[in-house]
Amino acid sequence: MPFDQYLDQTNITNAYVSGMKEDLNAGGNDLNYFNVAYYTACTCDSLARWDRAKWRAGALEIDGGSLFADVVGQWPLIALQSKPRLAPYLLPTMEIIWAVLTFCQARVTKVWHLYIIRALLGFFSAPSFGGTHLVVGSWYKQEELFKRAGVWFMGNSVGQMFSGYLQAAAYNNLSGVNGYSGWKWLFIINGIITLPISFLGFAVFPGLINSPKKWYFTETEFSLAKSRLSYNQGSGDSGVTIKTVKNVVRKPMFWICVATYICMIQAHYWEGYMVLWLKADTNLSISLINILPTFSYLISALSSWLGTTLAGKVSRPGLWTFQASCSVFSLILMNIWNIPNGLKFFAFYFTGISAMASPIFYSWINSTMRDNPAERALIISTCMTMGYCTYIWVPLFTFPTVEAPRFRHGYPPSLVFSVAEWGLTFFGMWYMGGKALQGPDKGEPASEQSSEGVRTPEVEQKDRELDELASTQVIAKAHSTAVLS
């Protein structure tokens, strides 16, 4: 799902440098506005989800994955995604709509056609990010979250990488076939890829932990999955209430995370614009312009997997500092600008290592706030809302397409945001680590004690018992299979 969603989302840049700009007479900051249309619809949806959850306490259960759907489509669609009976079917349904809209992009003849389609695509894509993290956070324990988040983000990078290869192949082999330009064939092929995945989702997408049992689970397996999580994530039965909001906004964790996320998305905005530099400052073919940036996405995919794999084995602040240093060094090179093209290639590729930042950041929030799903949902959804509210307008001033590829007003702020992103999260990890070591305040009720990520010995013991039970059942199932065979 993240693969095809990011494939459909990011293909616009590949199409733009592969003939779409000329065919539609686009220019100026139209590429910026295509993204503004997409993210405005996406962001508004997320705000809606959060507000409904806020005022309908008890009717809605939101988990820490309530992210991306925070600024038009996120509001109503994540509200639906949070319904246990609808959760297994909403995202596959949205994927079918993505596929149809992706096909429609191949038929546009005016720039304003693309604005409308991109806005609709953003609206219906809104629950994908938050919805999938909602599901992941619903099924896995703390120590399991990091690697799963890494795999999810690998899908993002692979989707972006694959878009470049598809555009290069379509431009070389399909331009003019049946009257369609190469960039139009990119959208057609993307839609063809998305549709089968959509239908497969109806059969295999599990929904939430309290959704109806899927056909591939036995009753014993489904009961075990529920029991192991009930001791691991807090009840969260009351959903997000006014009291939840009041409690969260008084906690430093809330403000640290929101500020960090705003800095994060602004610090890394420039990474997708390698194609604009290649088209403006090199004499490479259209195929190479689409292919060369894909190596950055390959590095990002490997980094996401490696970072989340190491997150549970090495110092998390140390790992965070390492990825931040890669981003800062790359941005220093881009700020200097008058350097050999080889160093610019190095900067675009080297910054791919910082892709581990997102899965580490989200998993850190999920694990720190694991025992209070409502507060975790509120923090992450607010991060997404505030972050993408700035994502809509700040790049119009920092990275306007008319200033490509130099972006004199873009690289300096990105460097500042990158340093701030590192400092805020480093402080947050140190601060919340100290809170965990101190233990909960004795005067607080149990529900408040758990909200800072502190786990009791009883919960740890129950986790061990459930893990032993799971191992026993796996062995028994294997033995039964062997006997039958």
Order of alpha helices (4+ residues) and beta strands (2+ residues): alpha-alpha-alpha-alpha-alpha-alpha-alpha-alpha-alpha-alpha-alpha-alpha-alpha-alpha-alpha-alpha-alpha-alpha-alpha-alpha
